[in-house]
Amino acid sequence: MKALLVYPRYPDTFWSFRHALRIAGKKASFPPLGLLTVAAMLPDDWDKKLVDMNVSPLSNDDIKWADYVFISAMVVQKDSVREVIERCKRFDTKIVAGGPLFTAGYEYFSDVDHLVLDEAEITLAPFLEDLEKGCAQHIYTSKERPDITKTPIPQWSLLDMKKYSSTNIQYSRGCPYNCEFCDIIILNGNVPRTKSREQIIAELDALYNRGWRDGIFIVDDNFIGNKKKLKAEILPAIIEWQKARKYPSMLLTETSINLADDEELMYLMVEAGFDTVFIGIESPNEDSLVECSKHQNIKRDLVASVKKIQNHGLQVQGGFILGFDNDPLSIFRSQINFIQRSGIVTAMVGLLNAPPGTRLYQRLKKENRLLEITTISGDNTDCTMNFVPKMDRETLLNGYKSILATIYSSKEYYRRVKTFFKEYKPRRKKRMSQLQLWHVRAFLRSVWFLGIRDRDRLHYWRFLFSTLFKRPQHFPLSIALAVYGFHFRQVVSKYVGNEGKQAPT
């Protein structure tokens, strides 16, 4: 059997980092971890080939070679998914599909031959058994939550790792919180399930043995969902692994804001090589946080919590949302002020949407506020909403655009980086990652695109020289953040009318 595993293209979005990747000379931020894990679950005697369309084009010969095309995707990739399905149909190649897009909206993909939904550790094996018997069904689904200690190591041999700026592993699934707008507990449950200490070390070894020496994203729904196990087993094991290899990789992950309440946990994470965490802040307005059941964010000084995490040596990336029923007209200025004061450099501000199946979706359905087209785009910054907000829509959209135009203007962006540097106190002095040729090329390209071609180049040079003379220890990070800022400006310019910026080619 010949299996072609296809990962569809991402559009140009906030999280695609496409413009930054071009400067870095890379094709994509992260490999398709889900497909690589599925590949490891397929029979050993199958011929397997992976095409990540974010890295290389999908050819007709690839499709004609395969007996089955396996597709996995997020909601934001749905346009590319449609293209892949149509091409497979053209050559009568069978399609097997799974992952978040299909699990959440399988009814929109009746033309897919086999839908293997929910978690592959449960639903893939019955499909493979039926396939061998010649009686494979159309849909395989299960609400059972698998024991992920049995999940195999991703099949990294299918990948050209040099095309990626970072790679990824998974330690846990599920989140102990139940935010009204979030579909994580629908996909992965409310009780965090974790891999073993031995598994995590084996996965790190697998990457290290293939020569990987750059960043690793631990793609958990909430990495600190089980603090006890992290502190007792997992982080000490990662620390030992990193020290034995002189810290080959920086780590990043997603956590909740209550990380700020646990000094021991922050210390261990930094010792383990973490330098960045993404946290859902959502809103500085407490009534909006109460509305969406963001209980972990309530009754705390959010700016102080962010700064505390930064003080421990972790950069905080933040998610913010507009469009809650309780958002006042002052929310736009409040969001800007919060983001600037907190020093959250990578601040993803999006409009509220209601993913199908969430508590928010059910509430809005009862209130008859869902729009006729209830699907969501998956693009956090494209100004779309799938329901009628309480605030006047035009007022909401104009205010939203004003936030994007402000926080990603060069002046305010670099000012925010400087605020972050005042708080950022990395405690571990050990060398992180080896300097590679692509790092040098990326620096030179950044100078060309940001320091020469970009019309905001004066802000760039002022920022770099200020960092070089006042905080030289942060100079390498300042280059990376400047490149990120360039990407963010390109993305938001599509929505706020900031013409004249040219992306690198």
C-alpha positions as CSV (number, residue, x, y, z in Angstrom):
1,M,0.0,0.0,0.0
2,K,1.3,3.5,-0.9
3,A,0.2,6.3,1.4
4,L,0.7,10.0,0.6
5,L,0.4,12.2,3.6
6,V,-0.5,15.8,2.6
7,Y,-0.5,18.9,4.8
8,P,-2.4,21.7,3.1
9,R,-1.2,25.3,2.8
10,Y,-1.7,27.9,5.4
11,P,-2.9,31.3,4.1
12,D,-0.9,34.4,5.0
13,T,-2.0,35.0,8.6
14,F,-0.7,36.3,12.0
15,W,0.7,32.9,13.0
16,S,2.0,31.8,9.5
17,F,5.1,34.0,10.0
18,R,5.4,33.9,6.2
19,H,7.2,37.2,5.8
20,A,9.5,36.5,8.7
21,L,10.3,33.0,7.3
22,R,11.3,34.5,4.0
23,I,13.8,36.7,5.7
24,A,15.0,33.7,7.7
25,G,15.3,31.6,4.5
26,K,12.9,29.0,5.9
27,K,9.7,27.6,4.3
28,A,7.5,27.0,7.4
29,S,7.5,27.5,11.1
30,F,6.6,23.9,12.2
31,P,6.3,20.5,10.7
32,P,2.9,18.7,10.5
33,L,3.2,16.8,13.8
34,G,-0.1,15.1,13.6
35,L,0.5,13.6,10.2
36,L,4.0,12.5,11.2
37,T,2.5,10.8,14.2
38,V,-0.2,9.1,12.0
39,A,2.6,8.0,9.7
40,A,4.2,6.2,12.6
41,M,0.8,4.4,13.3
42,L,0.5,3.1,9.7
43,P,1.8,-0.4,8.9
44,D,5.6,-0.7,8.6
45,D,5.3,-2.4,5.2
46,W,3.5,0.5,3.6
47,D,5.3,2.9,1.4
48,K,4.9,6.4,2.8
49,K,5.6,9.9,1.4
50,L,4.9,13.3,3.0
51,V,4.1,16.5,1.2
52,D,3.9,19.6,3.3
53,M,2.4,22.1,0.9
54,N,3.8,24.9,3.0
55,V,7.3,23.7,2.1
56,S,6.9,22.1,-1.4
57,P,4.2,21.9,-4.0
58,L,1.9,18.9,-4.4
59,S,2.4,17.4,-7.8
60,N,0.0,15.4,-9.9
61,D,2.6,12.6,-9.9
62,D,2.5,12.5,-6.1
63,I,-1.3,12.0,-6.2
64,K,-1.2,9.4,-9.0
65,W,1.5,7.5,-7.1
66,A,-0.6,7.0,-4.0
67,D,-3.3,4.4,-3.2
68,Y,-4.5,6.7,-0.5
69,V,-4.0,10.3,0.3
70,F,-4.1,11.1,4.0
71,I,-5.1,14.7,4.8
72,S,-5.0,16.4,8.2
73,A,-5.7,20.1,8.7
74,M,-6.8,23.0,10.9
75,V,-9.8,25.2,10.1
76,V,-7.6,28.0,8.6
77,Q,-6.4,25.5,5.9
78,K,-9.8,24.7,4.6
79,D,-9.4,26.4,1.2
80,S,-6.2,24.5,0.5
81,V,-8.0,21.3,1.7
82,R,-10.7,21.8,-0.9
83,E,-8.1,22.2,-3.6
84,V,-6.4,18.9,-2.5
85,I,-9.7,17.0,-2.5
86,E,-10.6,18.2,-5.9
87,R,-7.2,17.2,-7.3
88,C,-7.5,13.7,-5.7
89,K,-10.9,13.3,-7.2
90,R,-9.6,14.2,-10.6
91,F,-7.3,11.2,-10.5
92,D,-9.7,8.8,-8.6
93,T,-7.3,8.6,-5.7
94,K,-8.9,7.6,-2.4
95,I,-8.9,10.2,0.5
96,V,-8.6,9.6,4.2
97,A,-9.1,12.7,6.3
98,G,-8.8,13.6,10.0
99,G,-7.7,16.3,12.4
100,P,-9.5,19.3,13.9
101,L,-11.0,20.7,10.6
102,F,-12.7,17.4,9.8
103,T,-13.6,16.4,13.4
104,A,-15.4,19.7,13.9
105,G,-17.1,19.9,10.5
106,Y,-17.2,16.4,8.9
107,E,-20.6,17.1,7.4
108,Y,-19.0,19.6,5.0
109,F,-16.8,16.8,3.5
110,S,-19.1,14.2,2.2
111,D,-16.9,13.8,-0.8
112,V,-14.0,12.4,1.3
113,D,-13.9,8.6,1.1
114,H,-13.0,7.9,4.7
115,L,-13.2,10.3,7.6
116,V,-11.1,9.1,10.6
117,L,-12.2,11.6,13.2
118,D,-11.3,12.5,16.8
119,E,-8.1,11.0,18.2
120,A,-6.2,8.7,15.8
121,E,-5.0,6.4,18.6
122,I,-8.6,5.2,18.9
123,T,-10.1,5.6,15.4
124,L,-7.2,4.8,13.0
125,A,-6.8,1.1,14.0
126,P,-10.4,0.1,13.2
127,F,-10.1,1.8,9.8
128,L,-6.9,0.0,9.0
129,E,-8.5,-3.3,10.0
130,D,-11.5,-2.8,7.9
131,L,-9.4,-1.6,5.0
132,E,-7.4,-4.8,5.1
133,K,-10.7,-6.8,5.0
134,G,-12.0,-4.7,2.1
135,C,-14.9,-3.1,4.0
136,A,-13.7,0.3,5.1
137,Q,-16.5,2.6,6.3
138,H,-17.1,6.2,5.5
139,I,-16.8,7.6,9.1
140,Y,-14.9,6.4,12.2
141,T,-15.5,8.4,15.3
142,S,-15.2,7.9,19.1
143,K,-15.5,10.0,22.2
144,E,-13.1,7.8,24.1
145,R,-10.0,9.6,25.3
146,P,-6.9,7.5,24.5
147,D,-4.0,6.8,26.8
148,I,-1.3,8.9,25.0
149,T,1.5,7.0,26.8
150,K,1.0,4.6,23.9
151,T,1.4,7.2,21.2
152,P,4.4,6.5,18.9
153,I,7.3,8.8,18.2
154,P,6.6,10.8,15.0
155,Q,8.2,9.5,11.8
156,W,10.7,12.3,11.4
157,S,12.5,10.4,8.5
158,L,9.7,11.6,6.1
159,L,10.7,15.2,6.7
160,D,13.3,17.6,5.3
161,M,13.9,19.3,8.6
162,K,16.1,22.1,7.2
163,K,13.0,23.7,5.7
164,Y,11.6,24.6,9.2
165,S,12.5,27.3,11.6
166,S,11.4,25.2,14.6
167,T,10.0,21.8,15.3
168,N,7.5,20.4,17.7
169,I,6.5,17.6,20.1
170,Q,3.5,17.0,22.3
171,Y,3.5,16.2,26.0
172,S,-0.2,16.5,27.0
173,R,-3.7,16.9,25.6
174,G,-6.6,18.6,27.3
175,C,-7.1,21.6,29.5
176,P,-8.5,21.8,33.0
177,Y,-10.4,25.1,32.2
178,N,-13.6,25.6,30.3
179,C,-13.6,29.0,28.6
180,E,-16.9,29.6,26.9
181,F,-15.4,30.3,23.4
182,C,-12.8,27.5,23.4
183,D,-13.2,24.1,21.6
184,I,-10.2,22.5,23.2
185,I,-12.2,20.5,25.6
186,I,-14.4,19.3,22.8
187,L,-11.4,18.0,20.8
188,N,-9.2,16.9,23.7
189,G,-11.2,16.9,26.9
190,N,-11.2,18.7,30.3
191,V,-8.7,16.4,32.0
192,P,-5.1,16.7,30.9
193,R,-3.6,13.5,29.7
194,T,0.2,13.3,29.7
195,K,3.0,11.3,28.2
196,S,5.6,9.6,30.3
197,R,9.0,11.0,31.3
198,E,10.6,8.2,29.1
199,Q,8.4,9.2,26.1
200,I,9.4,12.9,26.2
201,I,13.1,12.1,26.5
202,A,12.8,9.6,23.6
203,E,11.1,12.2,21.4
204,L,13.8,14.8,22.3
205,D,16.4,12.2,21.5
206,A,14.8,11.4,18.1
207,L,15.1,15.1,17.1
208,Y,18.6,15.4,18.5
209,N,19.8,12.3,16.7
210,R,18.6,13.7,13.4
211,G,20.8,16.8,14.0
212,W,18.1,19.2,15.3
213,R,19.6,22.1,17.2
214,D,17.0,24.8,17.1
215,G,13.7,25.7,18.8
216,I,11.1,23.1,19.9
217,F,7.5,24.0,20.4
218,I,5.7,21.8,22.9
219,V,2.2,22.0,21.4
220,D,0.1,21.3,24.5
221,D,-3.3,22.9,25.1
222,N,-2.0,23.9,28.5
223,F,1.5,22.7,29.4
224,I,0.9,23.3,33.1
225,G,-2.4,21.5,33.3
226,N,-0.7,18.9,35.6
227,K,1.8,20.9,37.7
228,K,2.6,18.1,40.1
229,K,3.9,15.7,37.4
230,L,5.7,18.5,35.6
231,K,7.7,19.5,38.7
232,A,8.3,16.0,40.0
233,E,9.1,14.2,36.8
234,I,9.0,15.9,33.4
235,L,11.0,19.2,34.0
236,P,13.8,17.5,36.0
237,A,14.2,15.0,33.2
238,I,14.3,17.7,30.5
239,I,16.8,19.7,32.6
240,E,19.1,16.6,32.9
241,W,18.7,16.0,29.1
242,Q,19.5,19.6,28.2
243,K,22.5,19.9,30.5
244,A,24.0,16.6,29.2
245,R,23.9,18.1,25.6
246,K,24.8,21.7,26.5
247,Y,21.3,23.0,25.8
248,P,20.8,22.3,22.1
249,S,17.3,23.7,21.9
250,M,15.2,26.5,23.2
251,L,11.6,25.5,24.2
252,L,8.3,27.3,24.0
253,T,4.8,26.3,24.9
254,E,1.3,27.4,25.9
255,T,0.3,27.9,29.5
256,S,-2.4,29.7,31.5
257,I,-1.7,32.9,33.5
258,N,-1.6,31.1,36.8
259,L,2.0,30.2,35.9
260,A,2.8,33.5,37.5
261,D,1.6,32.1,40.9
262,D,4.2,29.3,41.0
263,E,7.8,30.5,41.3
264,E,9.2,27.0,41.5
265,L,7.5,26.0,38.3
266,M,8.8,29.1,36.5
267,Y,12.3,28.4,37.7
268,L,12.2,24.8,36.6
269,M,10.8,25.8,33.1
270,V,13.7,28.3,32.6
271,E,16.2,25.7,33.8
272,A,14.7,23.2,31.3
273,G,15.4,25.7,28.4
274,F,12.0,27.4,28.0
275,D,12.2,31.0,26.9
276,T,8.7,31.7,25.6
277,V,5.1,31.0,26.7
278,F,1.9,31.8,25.0
279,I,-0.9,32.8,27.3
280,G,-4.6,33.7,26.6
281,I,-5.0,37.1,28.3
282,E,-8.2,37.8,26.3
283,S,-9.3,41.1,27.9
284,P,-8.3,43.7,30.5
285,N,-12.1,44.1,31.2
286,E,-13.0,41.9,34.1
287,D,-16.7,41.7,33.2
288,S,-15.7,40.2,29.8
289,L,-13.5,37.6,31.5
290,V,-16.4,36.6,33.8
291,E,-18.7,36.4,30.8
292,C,-16.5,33.9,29.0
293,S,-15.6,31.9,32.2
294,K,-11.9,32.8,32.1
295,H,-11.8,32.2,35.8
296,Q,-8.0,31.9,36.0
297,N,-7.6,35.5,34.8
298,I,-10.1,37.0,37.2
299,K,-9.3,38.9,40.4
300,R,-5.7,39.4,39.6
301,D,-3.4,42.2,38.3
302,L,-2.8,40.8,34.8
303,V,-0.1,43.3,33.9
304,A,1.8,42.4,37.2
305,S,1.4,38.7,36.4
306,V,2.8,39.1,32.9
307,K,5.8,41.1,34.3
308,K,6.4,38.5,37.0
309,I,6.7,35.8,34.3
310,Q,9.0,38.1,32.2
311,N,11.1,38.7,35.4
312,H,11.7,35.0,35.6
313,G,13.2,34.9,32.1
314,L,10.2,34.0,30.0
315,Q,8.9,36.0,27.1
316,V,5.1,36.2,27.2
317,Q,3.2,36.0,23.9
318,G,-0.5,36.9,24.4
319,G,-3.9,36.2,22.9
320,F,-6.5,39.0,23.1
321,I,-10.2,39.0,22.0
322,L,-12.7,41.8,21.2
323,G,-16.4,41.4,20.8
324,F,-17.6,40.1,24.2
325,D,-21.1,41.2,25.1
326,N,-19.6,43.1,28.1
327,D,-17.0,45.0,26.2
328,P,-17.5,48.8,26.8
329,L,-16.7,51.4,24.1
330,S,-13.5,52.1,26.1
331,I,-12.2,48.6,25.4
332,F,-10.2,49.6,22.3
333,R,-8.0,52.1,24.3
334,S,-7.9,49.7,27.2
335,Q,-6.5,46.9,25.1
336,I,-3.9,49.2,23.5
337,N,-2.8,50.5,27.0
338,F,-2.7,47.0,28.4
339,I,-0.6,45.6,25.6
340,Q,1.8,48.5,25.6
341,R,2.2,48.5,29.4
342,S,2.7,44.7,29.7
343,G,5.4,44.5,27.1
344,I,3.7,41.6,25.3
345,V,5.5,42.0,22.0
346,T,3.7,39.2,20.1
347,A,0.1,40.3,20.9
348,M,-2.5,38.4,18.7
349,V,-5.7,40.5,18.9
350,G,-8.7,38.8,17.2
351,L,-12.4,39.2,17.0
352,L,-14.6,36.8,19.0
353,N,-16.0,33.8,17.1
354,A,-18.1,30.9,18.2
355,P,-16.6,27.5,17.1
356,P,-19.4,24.9,16.6
357,G,-20.0,22.8,19.7
358,T,-18.7,25.3,22.2
359,R,-20.8,26.7,25.0
360,L,-20.6,30.1,23.3
361,Y,-22.0,28.6,20.1
362,Q,-24.9,27.0,22.0
363,R,-25.7,30.2,23.9
364,L,-25.7,32.3,20.8
365,K,-27.8,29.8,19.0
366,K,-30.5,30.0,21.7
367,E,-30.3,33.8,21.5
368,N,-30.7,33.6,17.7
369,R,-27.5,35.6,17.1
370,L,-25.6,33.1,14.9
371,L,-25.2,34.2,11.3
372,E,-26.4,32.1,8.4
373,I,-22.8,31.1,7.7
374,T,-21.8,29.8,11.1
375,T,-18.4,28.4,10.1
376,I,-15.3,30.3,11.2
377,S,-12.3,31.2,9.0
378,G,-9.6,30.2,11.5
379,D,-7.7,33.4,10.7
380,N,-7.4,35.3,13.9
381,T,-7.1,38.8,12.3
382,D,-9.3,38.7,9.2
383,C,-12.1,40.8,10.7
384,T,-14.7,38.1,10.4
385,M,-17.3,37.1,13.0
386,N,-19.9,34.3,12.8
387,F,-22.5,36.0,15.1
388,V,-24.1,39.3,15.7
389,P,-22.2,41.2,18.5
390,K,-23.9,43.4,21.1
391,M,-21.7,46.4,20.1
392,D,-22.5,48.0,16.8
393,R,-20.5,46.0,14.2
394,E,-19.1,49.0,12.4
395,T,-17.9,50.5,15.7
396,L,-16.4,47.2,16.7
397,L,-14.6,46.7,13.4
398,N,-13.3,50.2,13.3
399,G,-12.1,50.0,16.9
400,Y,-10.5,46.6,16.2
401,K,-8.6,48.0,13.2
402,S,-7.4,50.9,15.3
403,I,-5.8,48.5,17.8
404,L,-4.0,46.6,15.0
405,A,-2.8,49.9,13.4
406,T,-1.5,51.2,16.7
407,I,0.2,48.2,18.3
408,Y,1.9,47.1,15.1
409,S,3.0,50.5,13.9
410,S,6.8,50.5,14.0
411,K,6.9,53.2,16.7
412,E,4.6,51.5,19.2
413,Y,6.0,48.0,18.4
414,Y,9.6,48.9,19.1
415,R,8.5,50.9,22.2
416,R,6.8,47.7,23.4
417,V,9.9,45.6,22.8
418,K,11.9,48.1,25.0
419,T,9.3,47.8,27.7
420,F,9.7,44.0,27.6
421,F,13.5,44.2,27.8
422,K,13.2,46.3,31.0
423,E,11.4,43.4,32.6
424,Y,13.1,40.4,30.9
425,K,15.7,38.9,33.2
426,P,16.9,35.5,31.9
427,R,18.5,33.7,34.8
428,R,20.2,30.9,33.0
429,K,23.4,32.0,31.3
430,K,24.2,28.8,29.5
431,R,24.5,28.8,25.7
432,M,21.3,28.1,23.8
433,S,21.5,26.7,20.3
434,Q,24.5,26.7,18.0
435,L,25.0,29.6,15.7
436,Q,24.3,28.3,12.2
437,L,24.8,29.7,8.8
438,W,21.1,30.4,8.3
439,H,21.1,32.6,11.4
440,V,23.8,34.8,9.8
441,R,21.9,34.9,6.5
442,A,18.7,35.9,8.3
443,F,20.5,38.8,10.1
444,L,21.8,40.1,6.8
445,R,18.5,39.8,5.1
446,S,16.8,41.5,8.0
447,V,19.1,44.5,7.5
448,W,18.2,44.6,3.9
449,F,14.5,44.3,4.2
450,L,14.0,46.3,7.5
451,G,16.9,48.6,7.5
452,I,17.1,49.6,3.8
453,R,13.9,48.7,1.9
454,D,11.3,49.3,4.6
455,R,9.9,52.8,4.8
456,D,10.0,52.6,8.6
457,R,13.8,51.9,8.6
458,L,14.6,54.9,10.8
459,H,12.6,53.2,13.7
460,Y,14.5,50.0,13.0
461,W,18.0,51.6,13.2
462,R,17.1,53.6,16.3
463,F,15.8,50.4,18.0
464,L,18.9,48.3,17.1
465,F,21.4,50.9,18.2
466,S,19.5,51.6,21.4
467,T,19.5,47.8,22.2
468,L,23.2,47.4,21.2
469,F,24.4,50.2,23.5
470,K,21.9,49.8,26.4
471,R,21.1,46.1,26.4
472,P,23.7,44.3,24.2
473,Q,22.8,40.9,25.8
474,H,19.4,41.2,24.1
475,F,20.7,42.1,20.7
476,P,20.2,38.7,19.0
477,L,16.6,38.6,20.4
478,S,16.0,42.1,19.2
479,I,16.8,41.1,15.6
480,A,14.3,38.2,15.8
481,L,11.6,40.5,17.3
482,A,12.2,43.1,14.7
483,V,11.6,40.5,12.0
484,Y,8.4,39.3,13.7
485,G,7.2,42.9,13.8
486,F,7.8,43.2,10.0
487,H,5.7,40.1,9.4
488,F,2.9,41.4,11.7
489,R,2.8,44.8,9.9
490,Q,2.5,43.0,6.5
491,V,-0.5,40.9,7.8
492,V,-2.4,43.7,9.5
493,S,-1.8,46.1,6.5
494,K,-4.4,44.0,4.6
495,Y,-7.1,45.1,7.0
496,V,-6.1,48.6,8.1
497,G,-5.1,50.0,4.7
498,N,-1.4,50.4,5.4
499,E,-0.3,50.4,1.8
500,G,3.3,50.7,0.6
501,K,4.9,47.9,2.7
502,Q,6.5,45.2,0.6
503,A,7.1,41.7,1.8
504,P,10.4,40.1,1.0
505,T,10.6,37.9,-2.1
